[in-house]
Amino acid sequence: MTEENKDLELGDIITLDDENGEPLGDFEVIAMFDLNGKEYIALTEAIEDEESEEELDEEVDIFVFQVDGGEMVPLEEDEESTVYAKLNEVLEGIELIKED
């Protein structure tokens, strides 16, 4: 999976493609962080409208990629637990605010 990530910011919506160039869908940037000298980005499926948001389960899938040379690359198996632990720290202080 590759996707240009120059100047990405939290909340940006990007479209990911699979290895065959087929679109996988739109994803929202929810976190960006450094760990052991490497840069990582966390994404979750983008919510298109309020109706979709209401149908959403309490659990959401979060996908983390290493940023290498301006491209997002999948995590190595041996680094997954460390990276997801760091992501939990990053997300710990974030509160989701729902407008009435």
DRENDO-1510 file (C-alpha; in Angstrom, 1 decimal, always signed):
<recs>
REC; n; res; u; v; w
REC; 1; MET; +0.0; +0.0; +0.0 .
REC; 2; THR; +1.3; +3.4; -0.9 .
REC; 3; GLU; +0.0; +6.8; -0.4 .
REC; 4; GLU; +1.7; +10.2; -0.6 .
REC; 5; ASN; +1.6; +11.6; +2.9 .
REC; 6; LYS; +3.5; +14.9; +2.6 .
REC; 7; ASP; +1.9; +17.6; +4.7 .
REC; 8; LEU; -0.7; +15.3; +6.1 .
REC; 9; GLU; -2.4; +16.5; +9.3 .
REC; 10; LEU; -4.7; +15.1; +11.9 .
REC; 11; GLY; -8.2; +14.8; +10.5 .
REC; 12; ASP; -7.2; +14.6; +6.8 .
REC; 13; ILE; -9.0; +12.1; +4.7 .
REC; 14; ILE; -6.9; +10.0; +2.3 .
REC; 15; THR; -7.8; +7.2; -0.1 .
REC; 16; LEU; -5.7; +4.0; +0.1 .
REC; 17; ASP; -5.1; +1.7; -2.7 .
REC; 18; ASP; -4.2; -2.0; -2.5 .
REC; 19; GLU; -1.1; -3.6; -4.1 .
REC; 20; ASN; -3.1; -3.8; -7.4 .
REC; 21; GLY; -4.0; -0.1; -7.4 .
REC; 22; GLU; -7.6; -0.8; -6.5 .
REC; 23; PRO; -9.1; +1.7; -4.0 .
REC; 24; LEU; -9.7; +0.3; -0.5 .
REC; 25; GLY; -11.7; +3.4; +0.6 .
REC; 26; ASP; -11.3; +6.6; +2.5 .
REC; 27; PHE; -9.4; +6.8; +5.8 .
REC; 28; GLU; -9.0; +9.5; +8.3 .
REC; 29; VAL; -5.7; +10.4; +10.0 .
REC; 30; ILE; -6.2; +10.0; +13.7 .
REC; 31; ALA; -2.6; +10.1; +15.0 .
REC; 32; MET; +0.9; +10.8; +13.9 .
REC; 33; PHE; +3.9; +9.9; +16.1 .
REC; 34; ASP; +7.6; +9.0; +16.3 .
REC; 35; LEU; +9.0; +5.9; +17.9 .
REC; 36; ASN; +12.6; +4.8; +17.9 .
REC; 37; GLY; +13.5; +7.2; +15.2 .
REC; 38; LYS; +10.8; +6.1; +12.9 .
REC; 39; GLU; +7.6; +8.0; +11.9 .
REC; 40; TYR; +4.2; +6.4; +12.1 .
REC; 41; ILE; +0.7; +7.3; +11.1 .
REC; 42; ALA; -2.6; +5.8; +12.4 .
REC; 43; LEU; -5.8; +5.7; +10.3 .
REC; 44; THR; -9.4; +4.7; +10.7 .
REC; 45; GLU; -12.1; +4.3; +8.2 .
REC; 46; ALA; -13.6; +7.7; +7.4 .
REC; 47; ILE; -17.1; +8.5; +8.5 .
REC; 48; GLU; -19.0; +9.9; +5.6 .
REC; 49; ASP; -22.1; +11.4; +7.3 .
REC; 50; GLU; -24.0; +11.5; +10.5 .
REC; 51; GLU; -26.1; +8.5; +9.6 .
REC; 52; SER; -23.0; +6.3; +9.2 .
REC; 53; GLU; -21.7; +7.7; +12.5 .
REC; 54; GLU; -24.8; +6.6; +14.3 .
REC; 55; GLU; -24.5; +3.1; +12.9 .
REC; 56; LEU; -20.9; +2.8; +14.0 .
REC; 57; ASP; -20.2; +0.2; +16.7 .
REC; 58; GLU; -18.2; +1.3; +19.7 .
REC; 59; GLU; -15.1; -0.4; +18.4 .
REC; 60; VAL; -13.3; +0.9; +15.3 .
REC; 61; ASP; -10.5; -0.6; +13.4 .
REC; 62; ILE; -7.2; +1.4; +13.6 .
REC; 63; PHE; -4.5; +0.8; +11.0 .
REC; 64; VAL; -0.9; +1.9; +11.6 .
REC; 65; PHE; +1.7; +2.3; +9.0 .
REC; 66; GLN; +5.4; +3.3; +9.1 .
REC; 67; VAL; +6.2; +6.4; +7.1 .
REC; 68; ASP; +9.3; +5.7; +5.0 .
REC; 69; GLY; +10.5; +8.0; +2.3 .
REC; 70; GLY; +7.1; +9.7; +2.0 .
REC; 71; GLU; +5.2; +6.4; +1.6 .
REC; 72; MET; +3.2; +4.4; +4.1 .
REC; 73; VAL; +4.5; +0.9; +4.5 .
REC; 74; PRO; +2.9; -1.9; +6.6 .
REC; 75; LEU; +4.3; -2.7; +10.0 .
REC; 76; GLU; +6.8; -5.5; +10.5 .
REC; 77; GLU; +5.3; -8.3; +12.6 .
REC; 78; ASP; +8.0; -7.9; +15.3 .
REC; 79; GLU; +7.2; -4.2; +15.8 .
REC; 80; GLU; +3.4; -4.3; +16.0 .
REC; 81; SER; +3.0; -4.7; +19.8 .
REC; 82; THR; +5.5; -1.8; +20.5 .
REC; 83; VAL; +3.9; +0.5; +18.0 .
REC; 84; TYR; +0.3; -0.2; +19.1 .
REC; 85; ALA; +1.4; +0.3; +22.8 .
REC; 86; LYS; +2.8; +3.8; +21.8 .
REC; 87; LEU; -0.4; +4.5; +19.8 .
REC; 88; ASN; -2.5; +3.8; +23.0 .
REC; 89; GLU; -0.3; +6.3; +24.9 .
REC; 90; VAL; -0.9; +8.9; +22.1 .
REC; 91; LEU; -4.6; +8.3; +22.0 .
REC; 92; GLU; -5.1; +8.1; +25.8 .
REC; 93; GLY; -5.5; +11.8; +26.3 .
REC; 94; ILE; -7.9; +12.3; +23.5 .
REC; 95; GLU; -11.5; +12.7; +24.3 .
REC; 96; LEU; -14.2; +12.2; +21.6 .
REC; 97; ILE; -16.6; +15.0; +21.8 .
REC; 98; LYS; -20.1; +14.6; +20.4 .
REC; 99; GLU; -22.1; +17.7; +19.6 .
REC; 100; ASP; -25.7; +17.7; +20.8 .
</recs>
